[in-house]
Amino acid sequence: MSCCCTTVETGSVKVVERCGEFKYVANPGISFLLPCCDVPSNPISMRLQQIEVSCEVKTKDNVFTHMKVSIQFQIVKQDNSIFSAYYRLTNPRSQIEAYVYDVVRSTVPKIDLDDVFLTKEEISNEISTCLKAHMADFGYEILATPITDIEPNAEVKRAMNEINKARRMREAAKDAGEAIKIKAIKEAEAEASRTEIQAKASAEAAHLSGVGIARQRQAIMEGLRESVNAWGTEVDDVQPKQVLDLMIVTQYFDMMKEVGNHSKNNSLFLNHSPGGLTELSNSIHSGFLSKK
C-alpha cells in the first residue's frame, strides 16, 4: 500500500483524522499518512494570540463608558488540550468575549467612575480568573488580560476636566494666600527684629554718649580746677573766681567757633565789644554757675 505525507510549519500543529475519527496530532515537520484514510486538518496555531474586546458599561454613578480589554491566550501544548481546543469549541473568540462581557458588566456597575480608573487592576484580575477557570477545560491558557482603555462619554470627560481644573485652581489660590500670609508674618517679624535692634543700638549709643559727655565734663572740671589752682599759686593779685570767669569765657568762644563752622547754621550776631566782655562774663557766670 502506497502512502503520502504532510508537512507542518513551526508554531503550528495539525489534527489527523482516520476515517473521520481523531487519530493523532501532527507536530511541526513531516508526517506520513495512510492514503485514502488519514486526513490532516488545517494548521492550528500554537502561537500567542490576542483579541481586543470593547464593552460599553454603566458605572455606579450612572455614567456610560467604553472599556477595552486585551486578551492574550494560546493553546496548551498537550494532545488532549489540542483535541479539546479543536473539537469542543467552534469559535473560541466569541466564547472569550462572552466571558469578558459577563465579568465587566457584573463588576463595573458596583464602582464609581473615578474608582474605575483606580481599580482597573482588580477588574483585570477578575477577568483573568474567570477566563482561566472556564477556558482551561477547552485547552486554552489565558496569559494576561490588561485593560488598555477606559473611555467615558466626551461630555463626561469635559466635566471631569473642569472639576479637576477648578480643584487645582482652588488649591493654587489657597497656596498663594498661604504664601502671602507667611510672607507678611516674616516681614513683620523682620521689622520687629530690626526695630528691636535699632532700639538697642540707640539705647547703647545714648548710654555711651552720656558716658562720654560725663567723662568730658569731668575732664573739663579737673582741667579747670588744675588751671585755677596753678594760676592762683603762680600769679599774684588774681582771684580764683576771675580765673574761672576767664576760662568760662574762653570755652564760650570755642563753642561759638564750632557753631560758626557748621555749614547749616544761620548768621548769629552778638555784642562782642571790649566793653561788653564784663557783661558777657557776668551773663555766662549767672547762667552756668549761679544757683537759684
Beta strands, then each sheet from edge to edge (+ up, - down):
strand 1: 4-8
strand 2: 12-18
strand 3: 21-26
strand 4: 29-33
strand 5: 38-40
strand 6: 44-45
strand 7: 49-58
strand 8: 64-75
strand 9: 140-144
strand 10: 147-152
sheet 1: 1+ 4-
sheet 2: 3+ 2- 5+
sheet 3: 3+ 2- 6+
sheet 4: 7+ 8- 9+
sheet 5: 7+ 8- 10+
end
